């Protein structure tokens, strides 16, 4: 299976990456409230909304998420596995019934 081909609008542009320490310090400064968020963002060289996203991530997760597909929590994984088990059990039961049906027809 081939992935979708994505053409970058500006291929020379590099994604900015910030260390977790930088993010924590930026959130700390934001929460101190000594400077407006806009001014703080300009001084740090980041977008203002990014500061708020980091703040929200730190509050909800206690850490910063890596880019890409989010990891499943244990409850999500458990519910996914239960759904899969139910599906596989139903498939097995159907195959057992089919096996019994065809075994009777052979006689």
C-alpha positions in Angstrom: 0.0 0.0 0.0 1.5 3.3 -1.0 1.2 6.5 1.1 -0.3 9.7 -0.2 2.2 11.9 -2.1 2.3 15.3 -0.4 3.8 18.3 -2.2 5.2 20.9 0.1 4.3 24.5 -0.6 7.7 25.7 0.5 10.2 22.8 0.5 13.0 25.0 1.8 11.1 25.8 5.0 12.1 23.7 8.0 9.8 22.9 10.9 10.7 24.6 14.1 11.5 22.2 16.9 11.6 23.2 20.5 13.0 21.2 23.4 10.8 20.3 26.3 12.9 22.5 28.6 12.3 25.5 26.3 8.5 24.8 26.3 8.4 24.4 30.1 10.2 27.7 30.6 7.9 29.4 28.1 4.8 28.1 29.9 6.3 29.2 33.2 6.9 32.7 31.9 3.4 32.8 30.4 1.8 31.8 33.7 3.9 34.4 35.7 1.9 37.0 33.8 4.6 39.6 33.9 4.4 40.2 30.2 1.5 39.9 27.7 1.4 36.6 25.8 1.9 38.4 22.5 5.0 40.2 23.7 6.4 37.0 25.3 5.7 35.1 22.0 7.6 37.7 20.0 10.6 37.6 22.4 10.7 33.8 22.3 10.2 33.6 18.5 7.1 31.5 18.6 3.4 32.0 17.7 1.2 33.2 20.6 -1.2 30.3 20.1 1.6 27.8 20.4 2.3 29.1 23.9 -1.3 28.4 24.9 -1.1 24.9 23.2 2.0 24.1 25.2 0.3 25.3 28.4 -2.8 23.1 27.7 -0.6 20.1 26.9 1.3 20.5 30.1 -1.8 20.8 32.2 -3.6 17.8 30.6 -0.8 15.4 30.0 2.0 16.6 32.3 4.3 16.4 29.3 4.5 17.5 25.7 3.2 15.2 23.0 5.4 14.3 20.1 4.2 15.2 16.7 2.4 12.5 14.7 -0.3 10.0 15.6 -1.4 10.2 19.3 -0.7 7.3 21.5 -3.7 5.3 22.8 -4.5 5.5 26.4 -4.8 2.2 28.3 -8.7 2.5 28.3 -8.7 3.2 24.5 -6.5 0.2 23.9 -8.6 -2.0 26.2 -11.9 -1.0 24.4 -10.2 -1.6 21.0 -9.1 -5.1 22.1 -12.5 -5.9 23.4 -14.1 -4.9 20.1 -11.6 -7.0 18.2 -12.1 -10.0 20.5 -15.9 -9.8 19.9 -15.4 -9.6 16.1 -13.0 -12.6 16.1 -15.3 -14.6 18.4 -18.2 -14.0 16.1 -16.1 -15.0 13.0 -15.1 -18.2 14.8 -18.7 -19.1 15.7 -19.7 -18.6 12.1 -17.0 -20.8 10.9 -17.9 -23.5 13.4 -21.5 -23.4 12.2 -20.4 -23.6 8.6 -18.1 -26.6 9.4 -21.0 -28.4 11.0 -23.4 -27.6 8.1 -20.9 -28.9 5.5 -20.1 -32.0 7.5 -23.8 -32.9 7.6 -24.1 -32.5 3.9 -21.2 -34.9 3.1 -23.0 -37.8 4.8 
